[in-house]
């Protein structure tokens, strides 16, 4: 075979490359089953609607444990459709915040990159009830945090269905999503958010428990009945 001349070689090199077939891929499709994924802090973000609003009372204890022994309990993560970042699901926001603090303080790579448990995306309300259940099982949520979480869950259910949920229906939907709560508690939770939170936010977030809230509700209702009788 005759060797091409230098001019022919130049002409061939100047020819355009073949056109790309198919469409470009912006991101890989998230996995459809639970699995371990290698993540860095830059790939993670906390859950924006986390029911916990007050710092975990065991924060410093957890931080000391992770500093000494590393991350033993991997935070579960999921990925919303169309998002590039992973979001913490079913608890784990405290661990994520601690890891960021430890990496900033030490610069150690073990706090920056690690394996996390990936769970396939389900829905916004599933994410919320997952956080409620996980934190409640650990006994670390304040009454107002639980109450606010239940009210937010009801709003999500109603937005999904387009219908108003009764308290009984709300209890059923929460149970189906893994969060068990008595109907008697539901009524007090809704009352707390509607009537007590606007006037007593500091007291509620300072730790008023269910029994104290029940007393406040009974006092308020007694005063309301007296006021109505006086104004008849």
C-alpha positions, -999 to +999 in steps of 0.1 A: +000+000+000+014+034-010+023+056+019+002+089+019+021+121+013+025+147+040-002+169+023-027+140+024-019+134+060-026+170+069-059+169+050-070+139+068-061+153+102-081+185+094-113+166+086-141+170+112-147+142+137-177+119+134-209+134+147-220+122+182-249+098+181-276+102+208-283+129+234-258+141+260-263+127+296-264+154+323-264+129+352-266+093+359-299+078+368-302+073+406-301+036+418-335+019+423-324-001+453-307+003+486-269+003+484-237+018+498-225+049+480-192+067+483-199+104+491-181+135+501-194+164+522-197+184+490-222+159+476-245+160+507-271+184+520-293+183+551-330+178+550-346+212+548-378+203+566-362+184+595-386+184+624-358+189+648-353+226+654-334+225+687-299+211+688-296+175+697-290+173+735-264+146+728-246+167+702-212+170+720-214+133+730-219+123+694-192+146+682-167+132+707-176+096+696-171+104+659-138+122+666-125+093+685-138+063+666-150+076+633-184+074+617-199+041+629-235+047+619-236+058+583-262+084+575-290+073+551-293+094+520-316+097+490-317+118+458-346+139+446-355+135+409-334+160+389-310+169+418-273+163+418-269+163+456-278+136+480-302+146+508-301+131+543-331+110+549-345+091+580-323+111+605-286+119+602-286+157+600-268+160+633-241+136+621-237+156+589-232+188+608-207+172+631-187+158+602-185+192+586-173+207+619-147+180+624-134+183+589-131+221+592-113+217+626-090+188+616-088+186+578-088+148+581-101+130+550-120+105+571-145+132+580-148+144+544-154+112+524-172+080+535-197+054+526-234+062+531-265+041+528-285+051+497-322+047+497-343+052+465-364+083+464-401+079+474-418+113+482-415+145+502-439+132+529-421+099+531-389+119+538-406+139+565-422+109+582-389+091+581-372+119+600-401+120+625-400+083+631-362+081+634-359+110+658-390+100+678-377+064+683-346+079+698-368+100+722-351+132+712-379+153+698-397+180+717-434+179+718-436+210+696-412+195+671-434+164+668-465+185+666-451+208+639-439+178+619-473+162+620-490+194+608-465+197+580-471+161+570-509+167+569-503+197+546-483+174+523-509+147+523-536+172+515-516+188+487-510+153+472-547+143+474-564+176+470-587+167+499-589+177+536-579+149+559-597+140+591-577+132+622-585+095+618-574+096+582-542+114+592-534+088+618-539+061+591-517+078+565-489+084+591-490+048+601-488+036+565-456+057+562-441+042+593-449+069+619-472+057+647-491+083+667-523+081+687-554+101+675-557+117+709-521+130+705-530+143+670-558+165+682-535+180+709-507+185+684-529+204+660-543+225+689-507+232+700-496+245+666-528+265+659-533+281+693-502+278+715-473+282+692-482+317+680-481+330+716-457+307+735-430+298+710-401+302+734-417+281+761-426+253+737-391+252+722-376+254+757-391+220+764-428+221+774-439+185+774-472+168+765-485+168+801-478+205+805-493+213+771-525+193+780-528+215+812-524+247+791-551+234+767-575+227+795-569+262+811-573+279+777-606+261+769-620+268+804-611+305+799-627+305+765-660+290+778-661+316+806-655+344+781-683+332+759-707+330+788-698+365+799-703+379+764-737+363+757 
